[in-house]
Amino acid sequence: MIDGRDGRVMGRSIRVGNWAENREIGARMLRPYSPYRPYRKAFVFALCFAFSVLIVCLLHIPAQPAQVVSCSSTESVCALPSAVCPLPSAVCPPTRLSQQIQEGRTYYDAGQFAQAAYVWEQVAASLASQGDELNQAMVLSNLSLAYQHLGQWSQAKGAIAKSLELLTNAQETGDKLARPRVFAQALNTQAQLQFTLGQTEQALFTWQQATEVYHQADDLPGILRSQINQAQALKRLGFYRRAVNKLTEVYQTLENQPDSLIKAAGLRSLGSTFLLVGNVESAQTILQQSWQVAQQLDSALEMSATLLDLGNTARAGQEIEAAMEFYLQAAAIAPSPRLRLQAQLHQLSLQIQQQQWQQAEYLVPQIQSQLDTIPDSRGSVYAQIDLAKSLIALSPNHSDPEKLYTNAGRLLAKTLQQAQRLEDKPATAHALGNLGSLYEQTQQWDYAQQFTEQALRLAQAIQAPDIAYRFSWQLGRLLNAQGNTQGAIAAYTEAVDILQGLRQDLVAISPDVQFAFTETVEPVYRQLVNLLLPTGEENPSQDNLVQARNVIESLKLVELENFFREACLNPQPQSIDQVDPTAAVIYPILLPNHLAVILSLPGQPLSYYETQLAQAEVESTLERFRQLLSSKLPSRDRLLLSEQVYDWLIRPIETHLTANGIKTLVFVPDSGLQNIPMAALYDGNRYLLESYNIAIAPSLQLVDPKPLPQQTLRTLTAGLTQARHGFSSLPNVAQEVAQIKTEIPSVVLLDQDFTRDALYKAIESSYFPIVHIATHGQFSSTAQDTFVLAWDEPIQVKQFDTILQSANLNRHQAIELLVLSACETAQGDKRAALGLAGMAVRAGAQSTIGSLWRVDDAATGEFMSVFYQELTNNPSNKAEALRRTQLALRQKPQYQFPYYWAPFVLVGNWL
């Protein structure tokens, strides 16, 4: 959210800590440590020395208001010109007060919000005594911003309320635009406060008012700021399309403006916002335009800042080499130590993420020397925290881990001192929590737990859930390491609950979440499940089983939302009894030392069974099995592996399935199992397909359990036969499309007629229960690499929302079935099937049929012909129609092997 200064996202804060507490910290640091092998002496000495210095320094820290969340400028939504600015000279207060106002601005720009607030309080009082209502209102609006950064919410509310009250009564001045400018700024500040406090609808309304007043004041930067903030509010409310439309409106305004620093900064802000809402492609395009404007103006500041944002965008798109190059360029041309430091810190974190240990080791001293040139401020505090985190992560793989642990301890001690002096509560929480992490690395559990608990209490007190979940997770790890399993489960549960509460904003909380979902979010869920279902636990309690299942369901939702980079799902918890009394739901879960399976049968408690194998061994077996399935020849090894996986997943429950009259197996597969066709599992005599209908659910909460309507089915069929955009021709698609048309009434878009717009218009003009797309396509673990190919361009997964789903909203009818023929999962991508699930969800279809690998055209054409015969001539459920089709194809000698019939899977509603 843009506060008119630096776009930071605010959180709450209260005063924590005092000299006595800090003295106790120092005393604990001086006590004997538990032994930590080679690093004990130097590590202990460094931290003791650092905290001894810290205690002495804290004696001289004056009481100041507190401060809250910080993030680097590249993390902010916008960096447009400041909204905390003095009025035009015609209404400026006396020189002395003007100087004080500027002094407050200087403190504010340096991140020293307590000092800024102190100065502006004095100025506001002086202006009140002089009866200068307009300037007083301006200063109070600025003061509210400072209070918000400090987490002093009652003072922030009071200041902005008084500002708006004064503006209502303020007299006009010679400058007719002066009052509207201050009024617009005050509204912007009020909206920001509402947004921070969770009053999103009120914030949206207030920003809309601010936009109108900015128009009256002819203030283009203000207009752009308030419009981008409206988009942020719309995003939080779940109105993603409206948010994108608002951003597009901003872009059109900026695009028509002459080149200027305002335009460069505005485009950069807009690009960063598109990245936050998950539109990586648009972010990259707009940031490139910002770069060109900045380059044209020869602004090193804007160029380096834009390169930094381009690096973040490339990183979000998994373009690691490009991201590294952008960071290097940003550091090379940065005109200020602060920007150079930011670029180097991003570079270091990326090197560590990519396990480039030598390069990271070389960069660390450069960053440390840069830190020495940065004056104390919010930015320097967070830079030191980022460096300390990187040092801790790098230490186990460093040539001299003792040295890095020691440096990290000293740095965190210094950071804690600065955070206390600036009264930055989130920074204090981060410093304490990372000290806990440092002790966790050195296995000094008591000290690790003490610092972690302090950090967690502070994060909870300032209502900073994005900080709290990390340290709840850390506390869980520490308790588990000390053998306190129940305490660990409670801490992990709290972390997961916090993440669930953050679901709407999880992706946009910080680039860390975007860049490292599998390191910073997913492990919280998986480690909790591992605690609930420990290795060798034959009969976990029902409470543990229910919680484990719910955690896995929640993880599937968060995983898909991370795939889309937005909270776009509307889960509806389902009970298998309510969905289908003849279906069983199977949750296979890959854990470090065992493959756990939860079985849900209608009307019965959950069941559990496990296979004790290392996760790496399970994944290796699954990968080998997946490779052998792509063979068109008989293979004994394939059958052996197929039977092994059958033994893991099905053999223990064969009698239960038979006794309960189960006809359909619904799998909610874990990552390594998502690329495996369950139909090809083999019991030694027959395939699983021969006994059960089979379906895949990305999450049972995303299944809308409605039977296929008894109506005349009709299909919109689109396909490509010719080579396009570097992809080969698909000559048999013409026959496939023609055959479908003989089986079911169809409207056909073929080759030149199959464009993105034509597909949209066809769906918009009429309702089609079935949409069949026969073209090249790919399912990947990233949204930007998941697409189907139209004649004019690839249609990415996120565009399906516009093309398929939105066109049917007016009729309140979802597509019953989306069939994706000739598509495949990306080779070498263990999570590629996530793209298939994403395509199914994004299309808004009740069910989707896709293939896990590319089958030859002739087999696919014959498969589709039989499938539509089954769907129309034997009205049952879709899973049954798919099963009959696969069995029919398998009966043909040329198609008997799983390569031909197994890859077709049904995702979503199987009824």
SULPEDA-V643353 format. One record per backbone hydrogen bond with DSSP energy under -0.5 kcal/mol. CO is the residue of the C=O (numbers start at 1). NH is the residue of the N-H. E is the energy in kcal/mol with one decimal. If there is no record, write none. Layout:
# SULPEDA-V643353
co=CO nh=NH e=E
co=CO nh=NH e=E
This chain:
# SULPEDA-V643353
co=1 nh=3 e=-0.6
co=4 nh=83 e=-3.6
co=7 nh=77 e=-1.1
co=8 nh=10 e=-0.6
co=18 nh=22 e=-2.6
co=19 nh=23 e=-2.6
co=20 nh=24 e=-2.1
co=21 nh=25 e=-2.2
co=22 nh=26 e=-2.5
co=23 nh=27 e=-2.5
co=24 nh=28 e=-2.6
co=25 nh=29 e=-2.3
co=26 nh=30 e=-1.3
co=27 nh=31 e=-0.7
co=28 nh=31 e=-1.0
co=36 nh=39 e=-1.7
co=36 nh=40 e=-0.5
co=37 nh=40 e=-1.1
co=39 nh=43 e=-2.1
co=40 nh=44 e=-2.8
co=41 nh=45 e=-2.6
co=42 nh=46 e=-2.5
co=43 nh=47 e=-2.2
co=44 nh=48 e=-2.7
co=45 nh=49 e=-2.7
co=46 nh=50 e=-2.5
co=47 nh=51 e=-2.5
co=48 nh=52 e=-2.1
co=49 nh=53 e=-2.3
co=50 nh=54 e=-2.0
co=51 nh=55 e=-2.4
co=52 nh=56 e=-1.7
co=53 nh=57 e=-2.4
co=54 nh=58 e=-2.4
co=55 nh=59 e=-0.8
co=56 nh=59 e=-0.7
co=57 nh=60 e=-2.0
co=58 nh=61 e=-1.3
co=60 nh=62 e=-0.6
co=67 nh=425 e=-3.4
co=67 nh=426 e=-0.6
co=72 nh=75 e=-1.9
co=72 nh=76 e=-0.6
co=73 nh=76 e=-0.8
co=83 nh=85 e=-1.2
co=88 nh=91 e=-2.3
co=89 nh=92 e=-1.0
co=94 nh=98 e=-2.5
co=95 nh=99 e=-2.5
co=96 nh=100 e=-1.8
co=97 nh=101 e=-2.8
co=98 nh=102 e=-2.4
co=99 nh=103 e=-2.3
co=100 nh=104 e=-2.5
co=101 nh=105 e=-2.1
co=102 nh=106 e=-2.5
co=103 nh=107 e=-2.2
co=104 nh=108 e=-2.8
co=105 nh=109 e=-3.3
co=106 nh=110 e=-1.5
co=107 nh=112 e=-2.8
co=108 nh=111 e=-1.9
co=110 nh=378 e=-0.7
co=111 nh=113 e=-1.2
co=112 nh=116 e=-1.9
co=113 nh=117 e=-2.8
co=114 nh=118 e=-2.2
co=115 nh=119 e=-2.3
co=116 nh=120 e=-2.6
co=117 nh=121 e=-2.4
co=118 nh=122 e=-1.5
co=119 nh=123 e=-2.2
co=120 nh=124 e=-2.9
co=121 nh=125 e=-2.0
co=122 nh=126 e=-2.1
co=123 nh=127 e=-2.7
co=124 nh=128 e=-2.1
co=125 nh=129 e=-1.9
co=126 nh=130 e=-1.1
co=127 nh=131 e=-0.6
co=127 nh=132 e=-2.1
co=128 nh=131 e=-1.0
co=131 nh=133 e=-1.5
co=132 nh=136 e=-2.0
co=133 nh=137 e=-2.5
co=134 nh=138 e=-2.0
co=135 nh=139 e=-2.5
co=136 nh=140 e=-2.6
co=137 nh=141 e=-2.0
co=138 nh=142 e=-2.1
co=139 nh=143 e=-2.8
co=140 nh=144 e=-2.2
co=141 nh=145 e=-1.6
co=142 nh=146 e=-2.0
co=143 nh=147 e=-2.7
co=144 nh=148 e=-2.4
co=145 nh=149 e=-2.2
co=146 nh=150 e=-1.7
co=147 nh=151 e=-0.6
co=147 nh=152 e=-2.4
co=148 nh=151 e=-1.0
co=149 nh=68 e=-3.1
co=151 nh=13 e=-0.8
co=151 nh=153 e=-1.3
co=152 nh=156 e=-2.3
co=153 nh=157 e=-2.9
co=154 nh=158 e=-2.5
co=155 nh=159 e=-2.6
co=156 nh=160 e=-2.1
co=157 nh=161 e=-2.4
co=158 nh=162 e=-2.3
co=159 nh=163 e=-2.1
co=160 nh=164 e=-2.5
co=161 nh=165 e=-2.1
co=162 nh=166 e=-2.4
co=163 nh=167 e=-2.1
co=164 nh=168 e=-1.6
co=165 nh=169 e=-1.0
co=166 nh=169 e=-0.5
co=166 nh=170 e=-1.3
co=174 nh=176 e=-0.9
co=175 nh=178 e=-1.5
co=175 nh=179 e=-0.5
co=177 nh=181 e=-2.0
co=178 nh=182 e=-2.1
co=179 nh=183 e=-3.0
co=180 nh=184 e=-2.8
co=181 nh=185 e=-2.2
co=182 nh=186 e=-2.5
co=183 nh=187 e=-2.4
co=184 nh=188 e=-2.4
co=185 nh=189 e=-2.4
co=186 nh=190 e=-2.5
co=187 nh=191 e=-2.7
co=188 nh=192 e=-2.2
co=189 nh=193 e=-2.0
co=190 nh=194 e=-2.4
co=191 nh=195 e=-2.8
co=192 nh=196 e=-2.4
co=193 nh=197 e=-1.9
co=194 nh=199 e=-2.9
co=195 nh=198 e=-1.4
co=198 nh=200 e=-1.5
co=199 nh=203 e=-2.3
co=200 nh=204 e=-2.6
co=201 nh=205 e=-2.1
co=202 nh=206 e=-2.6
co=203 nh=207 e=-2.7
co=204 nh=208 e=-2.1
co=205 nh=209 e=-2.0
co=206 nh=210 e=-2.6
co=207 nh=211 e=-2.4
co=208 nh=212 e=-1.7
co=209 nh=213 e=-2.1
co=210 nh=214 e=-2.9
co=211 nh=215 e=-1.9
co=212 nh=216 e=-1.7
co=213 nh=217 e=-2.1
co=214 nh=219 e=-2.4
co=215 nh=218 e=-1.2
co=218 nh=220 e=-0.8
co=219 nh=223 e=-2.3
co=220 nh=224 e=-2.6
co=221 nh=225 e=-2.6
co=222 nh=226 e=-2.6
co=223 nh=227 e=-2.2
co=224 nh=228 e=-2.5
co=225 nh=229 e=-2.4
co=226 nh=230 e=-1.9
co=227 nh=231 e=-1.9
co=228 nh=232 e=-1.7
co=229 nh=233 e=-2.2
co=230 nh=234 e=-2.8
co=231 nh=235 e=-2.3
co=232 nh=236 e=-2.2
co=233 nh=237 e=-2.0
co=234 nh=239 e=-2.6
co=235 nh=238 e=-1.4
co=238 nh=240 e=-1.5
co=239 nh=243 e=-2.1
co=240 nh=244 e=-2.5
co=241 nh=245 e=-2.4
co=242 nh=246 e=-2.3
co=243 nh=247 e=-2.3
co=244 nh=248 e=-2.5
co=245 nh=249 e=-2.1
co=246 nh=250 e=-2.0
co=247 nh=251 e=-2.5
co=248 nh=252 e=-2.4
co=249 nh=253 e=-1.7
co=250 nh=254 e=-2.5
co=251 nh=255 e=-2.9
co=252 nh=256 e=-1.0
co=254 nh=257 e=-1.6
co=260 nh=264 e=-2.4
co=261 nh=265 e=-2.8
co=262 nh=266 e=-2.7
co=263 nh=267 e=-2.8
co=264 nh=268 e=-2.1
co=265 nh=269 e=-2.5
co=266 nh=270 e=-2.5
co=267 nh=271 e=-2.8
co=268 nh=272 e=-2.3
co=269 nh=273 e=-2.0
co=270 nh=274 e=-2.5
co=271 nh=275 e=-1.8
co=272 nh=276 e=-1.8
co=273 nh=277 e=-2.0
co=274 nh=279 e=-2.6
co=275 nh=278 e=-1.2
co=278 nh=280 e=-1.4
co=279 nh=283 e=-2.3
co=280 nh=284 e=-2.5
co=281 nh=285 e=-2.1
co=282 nh=286 e=-2.6
co=283 nh=287 e=-2.4
co=284 nh=288 e=-1.9
co=285 nh=289 e=-1.5
co=286 nh=290 e=-2.4
co=287 nh=291 e=-2.5
co=288 nh=292 e=-2.2
co=289 nh=293 e=-2.3
co=290 nh=294 e=-2.7
co=291 nh=295 e=-2.7
co=292 nh=296 e=-2.3
co=293 nh=297 e=-2.0
co=294 nh=299 e=-2.4
co=295 nh=298 e=-0.7
co=298 nh=300 e=-0.9
co=299 nh=303 e=-2.6
co=300 nh=304 e=-2.6
co=301 nh=305 e=-2.1
co=302 nh=306 e=-2.5
co=303 nh=307 e=-2.5
co=304 nh=308 e=-1.9
co=305 nh=309 e=-1.8
co=306 nh=310 e=-2.7
co=307 nh=311 e=-2.2
co=308 nh=312 e=-1.9
co=309 nh=313 e=-2.3
co=310 nh=314 e=-2.7
co=311 nh=315 e=-2.3
co=312 nh=316 e=-2.3
co=313 nh=317 e=-1.5
co=314 nh=319 e=-3.0
co=315 nh=318 e=-1.8
co=318 nh=320 e=-1.3
co=319 nh=323 e=-2.4
co=320 nh=324 e=-2.5
co=321 nh=325 e=-2.1
co=322 nh=326 e=-2.4
co=323 nh=327 e=-2.3
co=324 nh=328 e=-2.3
co=325 nh=329 e=-2.5
co=326 nh=330 e=-2.7
co=327 nh=331 e=-2.3
co=328 nh=332 e=-2.0
co=329 nh=333 e=-1.9
co=330 nh=334 e=-1.1
co=336 nh=340 e=-2.1
co=337 nh=341 e=-2.6
co=338 nh=342 e=-2.3
co=339 nh=343 e=-2.4
co=340 nh=344 e=-2.2
co=341 nh=345 e=-2.5
co=342 nh=346 e=-2.4
co=343 nh=347 e=-2.3
co=344 nh=348 e=-2.6
co=345 nh=349 e=-2.4
co=346 nh=350 e=-2.1
co=347 nh=351 e=-2.3
co=348 nh=352 e=-2.4
co=349 nh=353 e=-2.3
co=350 nh=354 e=-2.1
co=351 nh=356 e=-3.3
co=352 nh=355 e=-1.4
co=355 nh=357 e=-1.4
co=356 nh=360 e=-2.1
co=357 nh=361 e=-2.6
co=358 nh=362 e=-1.9
co=359 nh=363 e=-1.6
co=360 nh=364 e=-1.8
co=361 nh=365 e=-0.6
co=362 nh=366 e=-0.5
co=363 nh=367 e=-1.9
co=364 nh=368 e=-2.5
co=365 nh=369 e=-2.1
co=366 nh=370 e=-1.8
co=367 nh=371 e=-2.3
co=368 nh=372 e=-1.0
co=370 nh=373 e=-1.6
co=371 nh=374 e=-1.3
co=373 nh=375 e=-0.5
co=377 nh=381 e=-2.1
co=378 nh=382 e=-2.1
co=379 nh=383 e=-2.0
co=380 nh=384 e=-2.2
co=381 nh=385 e=-2.0
co=382 nh=386 e=-2.6
co=383 nh=387 e=-2.4
co=384 nh=388 e=-2.7
co=385 nh=389 e=-2.5
co=386 nh=390 e=-2.1
co=387 nh=391 e=-2.6
co=388 nh=392 e=-2.4
co=389 nh=393 e=-2.3
co=390 nh=394 e=-2.4
co=391 nh=395 e=-2.0
co=392 nh=396 e=-0.6
co=394 nh=397 e=-1.7
co=395 nh=398 e=-1.9
co=398 nh=401 e=-0.6
co=400 nh=403 e=-0.6
co=400 nh=404 e=-1.5
co=401 nh=405 e=-2.8
co=402 nh=406 e=-2.2
co=403 nh=407 e=-2.6
co=404 nh=408 e=-2.8
co=405 nh=409 e=-2.3
co=406 nh=410 e=-2.3
co=407 nh=411 e=-2.6
co=408 nh=412 e=-2.5
co=409 nh=413 e=-2.0
co=410 nh=414 e=-2.4
co=411 nh=415 e=-2.5
co=412 nh=416 e=-2.7
co=413 nh=417 e=-1.9
co=414 nh=418 e=-2.3
co=415 nh=419 e=-3.1
co=416 nh=420 e=-2.3
co=417 nh=421 e=-2.2
co=418 nh=422 e=-2.9
co=419 nh=423 e=-0.8
co=419 nh=424 e=-2.4
co=423 nh=67 e=-6.5
co=423 nh=425 e=-0.9
co=424 nh=428 e=-2.4
co=425 nh=429 e=-2.7
co=426 nh=430 e=-2.8
co=427 nh=431 e=-2.8
co=428 nh=432 e=-2.6
co=429 nh=433 e=-2.9
co=430 nh=434 e=-2.6
co=431 nh=435 e=-1.7
co=432 nh=436 e=-2.1
co=433 nh=437 e=-2.0
co=434 nh=438 e=-2.4
co=435 nh=439 e=-2.4
co=436 nh=440 e=-2.0
co=437 nh=441 e=-2.2
co=438 nh=442 e=-1.6
co=439 nh=444 e=-2.5
co=440 nh=443 e=-1.2
co=443 nh=445 e=-1.0
co=444 nh=448 e=-2.3
co=445 nh=449 e=-2.8
co=446 nh=450 e=-2.3
co=447 nh=451 e=-2.4
co=448 nh=452 e=-2.2
co=449 nh=453 e=-2.7
co=450 nh=454 e=-1.9
co=451 nh=455 e=-2.4
co=452 nh=456 e=-2.6
co=453 nh=457 e=-2.6
co=454 nh=458 e=-2.1
co=455 nh=459 e=-2.5
co=456 nh=460 e=-2.4
co=457 nh=461 e=-2.3
co=458 nh=462 e=-2.2
co=459 nh=464 e=-2.7
co=460 nh=463 e=-1.1
co=462 nh=12 e=-1.3
co=463 nh=12 e=-0.5
co=463 nh=465 e=-0.5
co=464 nh=467 e=-1.3
co=464 nh=468 e=-2.4
co=465 nh=469 e=-2.5
co=467 nh=471 e=-1.5
co=468 nh=472 e=-2.4
co=469 nh=473 e=-2.2
co=470 nh=474 e=-2.1
co=471 nh=475 e=-2.2
co=472 nh=476 e=-2.2
co=473 nh=477 e=-2.1
co=474 nh=478 e=-2.2
co=475 nh=479 e=-2.7
co=476 nh=480 e=-2.3
co=477 nh=481 e=-2.3
co=478 nh=482 e=-1.2
co=479 nh=484 e=-2.6
co=480 nh=483 e=-1.6
co=483 nh=485 e=-1.4
co=484 nh=488 e=-2.3
co=485 nh=489 e=-2.7
co=486 nh=490 e=-2.2
co=487 nh=491 e=-2.2
co=488 nh=492 e=-2.9
co=489 nh=493 e=-2.8
co=490 nh=494 e=-2.0
co=491 nh=495 e=-2.1
co=492 nh=496 e=-2.6
co=493 nh=497 e=-2.7
co=494 nh=498 e=-2.3
co=495 nh=499 e=-2.2
co=496 nh=500 e=-2.5
co=497 nh=501 e=-2.1
co=498 nh=502 e=-1.4
co=500 nh=503 e=-1.2
co=502 nh=505 e=-1.7
co=502 nh=506 e=-1.1
co=505 nh=509 e=-0.9
co=506 nh=509 e=-0.8
co=510 nh=513 e=-0.9
co=510 nh=514 e=-1.3
co=511 nh=515 e=-3.4
co=512 nh=516 e=-2.0
co=514 nh=517 e=-0.5
co=516 nh=519 e=-1.3
co=516 nh=520 e=-2.6
co=517 nh=521 e=-2.1
co=517 nh=522 e=-2.2
co=521 nh=524 e=-1.2
co=521 nh=525 e=-1.0
co=522 nh=526 e=-2.2
co=523 nh=527 e=-2.9
co=524 nh=528 e=-1.3
co=525 nh=529 e=-2.1
co=526 nh=530 e=-2.3
co=527 nh=531 e=-1.5
co=528 nh=532 e=-2.2
co=529 nh=533 e=-2.4
co=531 nh=534 e=-0.6
co=534 nh=537 e=-1.9
co=536 nh=538 e=-1.1
co=541 nh=545 e=-2.4
co=542 nh=546 e=-3.1
co=543 nh=547 e=-2.5
co=544 nh=548 e=-2.7
co=545 nh=549 e=-2.6
co=546 nh=550 e=-2.5
co=547 nh=551 e=-2.5
co=548 nh=552 e=-2.3
co=549 nh=553 e=-2.5
co=550 nh=554 e=-2.4
co=551 nh=555 e=-2.5
co=552 nh=556 e=-2.2
co=553 nh=557 e=-1.6
co=554 nh=558 e=-2.4
co=555 nh=559 e=-2.9
co=556 nh=560 e=-1.9
co=557 nh=561 e=-2.3
co=558 nh=562 e=-2.3
co=559 nh=563 e=-1.8
co=560 nh=564 e=-2.0
co=561 nh=565 e=-1.3
co=561 nh=566 e=-1.7
co=563 nh=783 e=-0.8
co=566 nh=568 e=-1.6
co=575 nh=578 e=-0.9
co=575 nh=579 e=-1.5
co=576 nh=580 e=-2.3
co=580 nh=583 e=-1.7
co=582 nh=663 e=-3.1
co=582 nh=664 e=-1.8
co=584 nh=666 e=-3.1
co=585 nh=600 e=-2.8
co=586 nh=588 e=-0.7
co=586 nh=668 e=-2.6
co=587 nh=598 e=-2.1
co=588 nh=670 e=-0.5
co=589 nh=591 e=-0.7
co=589 nh=596 e=-2.4
co=591 nh=594 e=-0.6
co=592 nh=615 e=-2.4
co=594 nh=591 e=-2.1
co=594 nh=596 e=-0.8
co=595 nh=611 e=-1.8
co=596 nh=589 e=-3.7
co=597 nh=609 e=-1.9
co=598 nh=587 e=-2.9
co=599 nh=601 e=-0.6
co=599 nh=607 e=-2.5
co=600 nh=585 e=-2.3
co=601 nh=604 e=-1.8
co=607 nh=599 e=-2.3
co=609 nh=597 e=-2.5
co=611 nh=595 e=-2.8
co=611 nh=613 e=-1.3
co=614 nh=617 e=-0.6
co=614 nh=618 e=-2.0
co=615 nh=619 e=-2.7
co=616 nh=620 e=-2.1
co=617 nh=621 e=-2.2
co=618 nh=622 e=-2.4
co=619 nh=623 e=-2.3
co=620 nh=624 e=-2.2
co=621 nh=625 e=-2.5
co=622 nh=626 e=-2.5
co=623 nh=627 e=-2.0
co=624 nh=628 e=-2.1
co=625 nh=629 e=-1.8
co=626 nh=630 e=-0.7
co=627 nh=630 e=-0.9
co=628 nh=631 e=-1.6
co=635 nh=639 e=-1.5
co=636 nh=640 e=-2.3
co=637 nh=641 e=-2.6
co=638 nh=642 e=-2.5
co=639 nh=643 e=-2.4
co=640 nh=644 e=-1.9
co=641 nh=645 e=-2.4
co=642 nh=646 e=-1.9
co=642 nh=682 e=-0.7
co=643 nh=647 e=-2.5
co=644 nh=648 e=-1.6
co=645 nh=649 e=-2.2
co=646 nh=650 e=-2.9
co=646 nh=651 e=-2.1
co=647 nh=652 e=-0.5
co=650 nh=653 e=-2.2
co=651 nh=654 e=-1.2
co=653 nh=657 e=-2.4
co=654 nh=658 e=-2.2
co=655 nh=659 e=-2.7
co=656 nh=660 e=-1.5
co=657 nh=662 e=-2.3
co=658 nh=661 e=-1.5
co=663 nh=693 e=-2.9
co=664 nh=584 e=-2.4
co=664 nh=666 e=-0.6
co=665 nh=667 e=-0.6
co=665 nh=695 e=-2.3
co=666 nh=586 e=-2.8
co=667 nh=669 e=-0.6
co=667 nh=697 e=-2.6
co=670 nh=673 e=-1.3
co=670 nh=674 e=-0.8
co=671 nh=674 e=-1.2
co=673 nh=676 e=-1.4
co=676 nh=678 e=-0.8
co=677 nh=680 e=-1.8
co=678 nh=681 e=-1.8
co=679 nh=689 e=-1.5
co=681 nh=688 e=-2.7
co=686 nh=683 e=-2.4
co=687 nh=690 e=-1.4
co=688 nh=691 e=-1.7
co=688 nh=692 e=-1.9
co=693 nh=665 e=-2.9
co=695 nh=667 e=-2.5
co=696 nh=908 e=-2.8
co=699 nh=702 e=-2.1
co=700 nh=703 e=-1.4
co=701 nh=572 e=-2.8
co=702 nh=704 e=-0.5
co=703 nh=705 e=-0.8
co=704 nh=706 e=-1.9
co=709 nh=711 e=-1.8
co=711 nh=713 e=-0.6
co=713 nh=745 e=-0.6
co=714 nh=770 e=-1.6
co=715 nh=717 e=-0.7
co=715 nh=747 e=-2.4
co=716 nh=772 e=-2.8
co=717 nh=749 e=-2.8
co=718 nh=774 e=-3.1
co=719 nh=751 e=-2.6
co=721 nh=730 e=-1.9
co=724 nh=727 e=-2.4
co=727 nh=724 e=-0.8
co=730 nh=733 e=-2.0
co=731 nh=734 e=-0.8
co=732 nh=736 e=-2.3
co=733 nh=737 e=-2.9
co=734 nh=738 e=-2.2
co=735 nh=739 e=-2.6
co=736 nh=740 e=-2.2
co=737 nh=741 e=-1.9
co=738 nh=742 e=-1.1
co=739 nh=743 e=-1.1
co=740 nh=743 e=-0.6
co=740 nh=744 e=-2.3
co=745 nh=715 e=-2.9
co=747 nh=717 e=-3.0
co=749 nh=719 e=-2.3
co=750 nh=753 e=-2.0
co=751 nh=754 e=-2.4
co=753 nh=755 e=-1.3
co=754 nh=791 e=-3.1
co=755 nh=759 e=-2.4
co=756 nh=760 e=-2.0
co=757 nh=761 e=-2.8
co=758 nh=762 e=-2.4
co=759 nh=763 e=-2.0
co=760 nh=764 e=-2.5
co=761 nh=765 e=-2.0
co=762 nh=766 e=-1.0
co=769 nh=816 e=-1.3
co=769 nh=817 e=-2.1
co=770 nh=716 e=-2.3
co=771 nh=773 e=-0.5
co=771 nh=819 e=-2.8
co=772 nh=718 e=-2.7
co=772 nh=774 e=-0.5
co=773 nh=775 e=-0.7
co=773 nh=821 e=-2.8
co=774 nh=720 e=-1.9
co=776 nh=789 e=-2.7
co=777 nh=824 e=-0.9
co=778 nh=787 e=-1.7
co=779 nh=826 e=-2.8
co=782 nh=785 e=-1.0
co=783 nh=786 e=-1.7
co=783 nh=797 e=-0.7
co=785 nh=787 e=-0.6
co=786 nh=797 e=-2.1
co=787 nh=778 e=-2.4
co=788 nh=790 e=-0.6
co=788 nh=795 e=-3.8
co=793 nh=790 e=-2.1
co=794 nh=796 e=-0.7
co=795 nh=788 e=-1.8
co=796 nh=799 e=-1.4
co=796 nh=800 e=-0.6
co=797 nh=800 e=-1.2
co=798 nh=801 e=-0.6
co=799 nh=803 e=-2.3
co=800 nh=804 e=-2.8
co=800 nh=805 e=-1.5
co=801 nh=806 e=-2.7
co=804 nh=808 e=-0.6
co=805 nh=808 e=-1.2
co=805 nh=809 e=-0.6
co=806 nh=809 e=-0.9
co=806 nh=810 e=-0.6
co=808 nh=811 e=-0.7
co=808 nh=812 e=-0.6
co=808 nh=813 e=-1.5
co=809 nh=812 e=-0.9
co=815 nh=846 e=-3.1
co=816 nh=847 e=-0.8
co=817 nh=771 e=-2.4
co=817 nh=819 e=-0.5
co=818 nh=820 e=-0.5
co=818 nh=849 e=-2.7
co=819 nh=773 e=-3.1
co=819 nh=821 e=-0.7
co=821 nh=775 e=-1.9
co=822 nh=777 e=-0.7
co=824 nh=779 e=-2.7
co=826 nh=829 e=-1.4
co=828 nh=830 e=-0.7
co=829 nh=832 e=-1.9
co=831 nh=834 e=-1.9
co=832 nh=835 e=-2.1
co=832 nh=836 e=-0.6
co=833 nh=837 e=-2.1
co=834 nh=838 e=-2.7
co=835 nh=839 e=-2.7
co=836 nh=840 e=-2.2
co=837 nh=841 e=-2.5
co=838 nh=842 e=-3.0
co=839 nh=843 e=-1.9
co=840 nh=844 e=-0.6
co=840 nh=845 e=-0.8
co=841 nh=844 e=-1.0
co=846 nh=909 e=-2.4
co=847 nh=818 e=-2.4
co=848 nh=850 e=-0.5
co=848 nh=907 e=-3.3
co=849 nh=820 e=-3.2
co=850 nh=905 e=-2.7
co=852 nh=825 e=-1.1
co=856 nh=860 e=-2.2
co=857 nh=861 e=-2.8
co=858 nh=862 e=-2.2
co=859 nh=863 e=-2.6
co=860 nh=864 e=-2.6
co=861 nh=865 e=-1.9
co=862 nh=866 e=-2.2
co=863 nh=867 e=-2.5
co=864 nh=868 e=-2.2
co=865 nh=869 e=-1.5
co=866 nh=870 e=-2.6
co=867 nh=871 e=-2.4
co=868 nh=872 e=-1.8
co=869 nh=873 e=-3.1
co=870 nh=874 e=-1.6
co=874 nh=876 e=-0.7
co=877 nh=881 e=-2.0
co=878 nh=882 e=-2.4
co=879 nh=883 e=-2.3
co=880 nh=884 e=-2.5
co=881 nh=885 e=-1.9
co=882 nh=886 e=-2.5
co=883 nh=887 e=-2.5
co=884 nh=888 e=-2.3
co=885 nh=889 e=-2.4
co=886 nh=890 e=-2.2
co=887 nh=891 e=-1.3
co=888 nh=892 e=-0.5
co=889 nh=892 e=-1.2
co=892 nh=895 e=-2.0
co=893 nh=896 e=-1.0
co=897 nh=900 e=-2.0
co=897 nh=901 e=-0.9
co=898 nh=902 e=-2.6
co=898 nh=903 e=-0.6
co=901 nh=904 e=-0.5
co=903 nh=852 e=-1.5
co=903 nh=905 e=-0.5
co=905 nh=850 e=-1.8
co=905 nh=907 e=-0.5
co=906 nh=696 e=-3.0
co=907 nh=848 e=-2.2
co=910 nh=879 e=-2.1
co=911 nh=708 e=-1.6
